[in-house]
């Protein structure tokens, strides 16, 4: 093979590796940007459609539903609670540290996947209570939002202790 052809081939191989590397970095860093963002009631309308997909789920913590236990094997706290929006509920499980604003009635966004009828969260965020209108002594029915606006709905069943 002649010297100019070798230079062209090595240049094309180098360019291919460079383009492939940039494409890989873009795809791996943009993974979370392509997650679905849904409310609890939207997911519960067709739960099978969201199985094993990466989802950001928006809702509220059902009052009295937060349970936690210490996982000795992984040395972290595991949380189990119910998320609600507009009368539809889903169980959420999360291991790790929760924000200080995580409590009953907190407006939350959890990131993770749905498996076996529950949401397996890998990340959780909770809005500061001053950012939304809460009715501290009202029923869980007030925990419903569409966009930035809270709306009234039918009462949500409270979990049994």
C-alpha angles and dihedrals in degrees: 000000000000123000096247091052090052090052092050093049093047090047091052092047091050091048091048092052091047094050091045091050093050091047091050093050091049094048095046095046096043095052095105092046088067096055119121116248112212140157120240093252092051091053094044091053088069109007094167091061091063100045112133093355123125107254139173106213122199123202146105132278110254108237112256095011100103113111125171139183135178115250103212093190094059096026094231140105119260118210128202121183144143121257117203139188126171094345099312121110137196131184114242127198123194135169122202140035119339125206119263089248092061107112142111112320093010115150105238143183116203124190121207143074138300116239131162092000096304137090114250103203124202094178135023134190129181128199120240109259091238090063097067139036110254130183100213096194098031127102123276085253090087089065098097131111139177110191108317095336126094115218134190121247141163119299118280118226112252117233119254115244 
